[in-house]
Amino acid sequence: MGVASEMTRGGRTKNRESGPERKCIATGEVRPKSELIRFVVGPDATLVPDLAGKLPGRGIWITASKTALETAMKKNIFHRAAKTQVSVSPTLVSDIEQQLARRVVDLISLSRKSGQAVSGYEKVKDVLFKETAEVLIQAEDGSSRGKSKLSTPHYGHYIGWLTADELGMAFGRQTVIHAALGAGGLTQRVVEEAQRLKGFRVRPTDAKTVAAAAGKEKRAR
């Protein structure tokens, strides 16, 4: 039996098992909470990003993308959504990008410590060959030639918008170009957080480049 699905107000087809959804104040689209960023208004009327979704207060939701956030700031949409004047930091976009990157790095680090993540070309190649990898991760500033020799696991995921330095931090090294995650553990959380970060680092016009570096996401080896 197939999973029931329905069309959201934003015109996107979502299955009913995708979890709680919220409406983006910038695009008007209804999306799963995992694809959005929550904000709350602090006691001093300052707009506060709530990446973990746990701060008290009425949530203001926006699609996790640089474009959506810049639109909300430019058009004063946060003020209208909050129904009051709020103070928005001029560095909000870059601040959120850095915070999201840190969350992804920390999750990968935890995955490494639990034995769910490996790094290095040969180790990654081995887990891909054994089909025990769920996610292929490659540094955006790594050699395109080297990265093209590894392909995304069939029905798996590709993350290609972290830097070699950021991946290095996750694995306790100076730099890392190739990494992979196994199924289970924190892998799904890594994928979700990385997708939110992607909205701040990968422009739509860059999508083909990212897919090519992965040997096409979802392609069998």
DRENDO-267996 format. One line per 5 residues: for each residue x, y, z of C-alpha. Coordinates in Angstrom, 1 decimal, decimal comma, padded with zeros to 4 digits. Layout:
BEGIN
X:Y:Z ~ ...
//
This chain:
BEGIN
000,0:000,0:000,0 ~ 001,4:003,4:-001,0 ~ 001,9:006,3:001,4 ~ -001,0:008,8:001,3 ~ 000,0:012,2:000,0
-001,6:015,6:-000,4 ~ -000,9:018,9:-002,1 ~ 000,2:021,8:000,2 ~ -000,8:025,4:-000,3 ~ 002,6:026,0:-001,8
001,9:023,5:-004,5 ~ 004,3:020,8:-003,2 ~ 003,1:017,2:-002,8 ~ 003,9:015,9:000,7 ~ 003,1:012,5:002,2
001,1:012,5:005,4 ~ 003,9:010,8:007,3 ~ 006,4:013,7:006,7 ~ 005,8:015,1:010,2 ~ 004,6:018,5:011,5
004,5:021,3:008,9 ~ 004,6:025,1:009,2 ~ 004,1:027,9:006,8 ~ 007,0:030,0:005,6 ~ 006,4:033,7:006,1
008,5:034,7:003,1 ~ 007,3:032,2:000,4 ~ 003,8:031,2:001,8 ~ 004,7:027,6:001,3 ~ 003,8:024,9:003,8
006,8:022,7:004,5 ~ 008,0:020,1:007,0 ~ 009,6:021,7:010,1 ~ 012,9:020,1:009,2 ~ 013,1:022,3:006,1
012,4:025,5:008,0 ~ 014,1:027,7:010,6 ~ 012,2:028,9:013,6 ~ 012,6:032,3:015,1 ~ 011,2:033,8:018,3
011,1:037,4:019,6 ~ 013,3:037,8:022,7 ~ 012,4:039,9:025,8 ~ 014,3:042,8:024,3 ~ 012,3:042,7:021,0
015,3:041,1:019,3 ~ 014,7:038,4:016,6 ~ 016,3:035,2:017,8 ~ 017,0:032,2:015,6 ~ 015,9:029,0:017,2
017,7:026,3:015,2 ~ 016,9:023,5:017,7 ~ 013,2:024,6:017,8 ~ 013,1:024,6:021,6 ~ 013,0:028,2:022,7
009,8:029,4:024,4 ~ 007,5:031,9:022,6 ~ 005,5:032,0:019,5 ~ 007,4:030,6:016,5 ~ 008,0:032,5:013,3
009,0:030,1:010,5 ~ 010,9:030,7:007,3 ~ 012,3:028,4:004,6 ~ 015,9:027,4:005,3 ~ 017,4:029,4:002,4
019,5:032,5:002,0 ~ 017,0:033,8:-000,6 ~ 014,0:033,4:001,7 ~ 015,7:035,0:004,7 ~ 017,0:038,0:002,7
013,5:038,5:001,3 ~ 012,0:038,5:004,8 ~ 014,6:041,0:006,0 ~ 014,3:043,3:002,9 ~ 010,5:043,4:003,0
010,2:043,7:006,8 ~ 008,2:040,5:006,9 ~ 009,4:039,6:010,3 ~ 007,8:042,8:011,7 ~ 004,4:041,9:010,2
004,7:038,2:011,4 ~ 005,6:039,3:014,9 ~ 002,9:042,0:014,9 ~ 005,3:044,3:016,5 ~ 008,6:046,0:015,8
011,6:043,7:016,2 ~ 015,3:044,2:016,0 ~ 016,9:042,1:013,2 ~ 020,7:041,8:013,1 ~ 022,2:042,9:009,8
024,5:039,8:010,0 ~ 021,6:037,4:010,5 ~ 022,1:035,5:007,2 ~ 025,8:034,8:007,8 ~ 025,2:034,1:011,5
022,7:031,4:010,7 ~ 024,9:029,9:008,0 ~ 027,7:029,6:010,5 ~ 025,5:028,1:013,2 ~ 024,0:025,6:010,8
027,5:024,6:009,6 ~ 028,5:024,1:013,3 ~ 025,5:021,9:013,9 ~ 026,4:019,7:010,9 ~ 030,0:019,4:012,0
029,1:018,5:015,6 ~ 026,7:015,9:014,4 ~ 029,2:014,3:012,1 ~ 031,7:014,4:014,9 ~ 029,3:012,5:017,2
028,7:010,0:014,4 ~ 032,4:009,5:014,1 ~ 032,8:008,8:017,8 ~ 029,9:006,3:017,7 ~ 031,6:004,5:014,7
029,0:005,6:012,2 ~ 031,4:007,8:010,2 ~ 034,7:007,3:008,3 ~ 037,0:009,6:006,4 ~ 039,8:009,3:003,9
039,5:008,2:000,3 ~ 040,3:004,5:000,7 ~ 038,0:004,0:003,8 ~ 035,2:005,8:002,0 ~ 035,7:003,8:-001,2
035,7:000,6:000,9 ~ 032,3:001,3:002,6 ~ 030,8:002,4:-000,7 ~ 032,0:-000,9:-002,3 ~ 030,5:-002,9:000,6
027,3:-000,9:000,4 ~ 027,3:000,0:004,1 ~ 027,4:003,7:003,5 ~ 024,2:005,8:003,5 ~ 025,7:009,2:002,9
028,7:010,4:000,9 ~ 030,3:013,7:002,1 ~ 032,9:015,6:000,1 ~ 034,5:019,0:000,7 ~ 033,3:021,7:-001,6
036,9:022,9:-002,1 ~ 038,3:019,5:-002,8 ~ 039,7:018,4:-006,2 ~ 036,8:017,8:-008,6 ~ 038,8:015,1:-010,3
039,3:013,2:-007,0 ~ 035,7:013,6:-005,9 ~ 034,4:012,3:-009,3 ~ 035,9:008,9:-008,5 ~ 033,4:008,3:-005,8
029,6:008,1:-006,3 ~ 026,7:008,6:-004,0 ~ 025,2:005,3:-002,5 ~ 022,2:004,0:-004,4 ~ 019,1:005,6:-002,8
021,5:007,4:-000,5 ~ 022,4:011,1:000,0 ~ 025,2:013,4:-001,0 ~ 026,6:016,4:001,0 ~ 029,0:018,6:-000,9
028,8:022,0:000,7 ~ 031,0:021,7:003,7 ~ 034,7:022,9:003,5 ~ 037,7:020,7:003,9 ~ 038,4:022,6:007,2
034,9:022,0:008,5 ~ 035,1:018,3:007,7 ~ 038,5:018,3:009,3 ~ 037,0:019,6:012,6 ~ 034,5:016,8:012,5
037,2:014,2:012,3 ~ 039,8:015,8:014,5 ~ 042,1:016,5:011,6 ~ 043,4:019,6:009,8 ~ 041,4:018,9:006,6
039,2:016,1:005,2 ~ 038,0:015,8:001,6 ~ 036,1:012,5:001,6 ~ 033,8:011,1:004,3 ~ 030,8:008,7:004,6
028,1:007,9:007,1 ~ 026,4:004,5:007,7 ~ 022,7:004,0:008,2 ~ 021,1:004,6:011,5 ~ 022,4:006,6:014,5
022,5:010,4:013,8 ~ 022,7:010,0:010,0 ~ 019,2:011,3:009,4 ~ 019,8:014,3:011,5 ~ 023,0:015,0:009,7
021,1:014,8:006,4 ~ 018,3:017,2:007,6 ~ 020,7:019,7:009,0 ~ 022,9:019,6:006,0 ~ 019,9:020,2:003,8
019,1:023,4:005,8 ~ 022,7:024,5:005,4 ~ 022,5:023,8:001,6 ~ 019,9:026,6:001,3 ~ 022,6:029,1:002,4
025,5:027,7:000,4 ~ 024,2:026,2:-002,9 ~ 022,4:028,5:-005,3 ~ 019,8:026,8:-007,6 ~ 022,2:027,3:-010,5
024,9:025,4:-008,7 ~ 022,7:022,2:-008,3 ~ 024,1:020,6:-011,5 ~ 027,6:021,2:-010,3 ~ 026,9:019,6:-006,9
025,2:016,6:-008,5 ~ 028,1:016,1:-010,9 ~ 030,6:016,1:-008,1 ~ 028,6:013,4:-006,5 ~ 028,5:011,3:-009,6
024,8:012,2:-009,6 ~ 022,9:011,9:-006,3 ~ 020,9:008,7:-006,1 ~ 023,0:007,0:-008,9 ~ 024,1:003,4:-008,4
027,8:002,8:-008,4
//
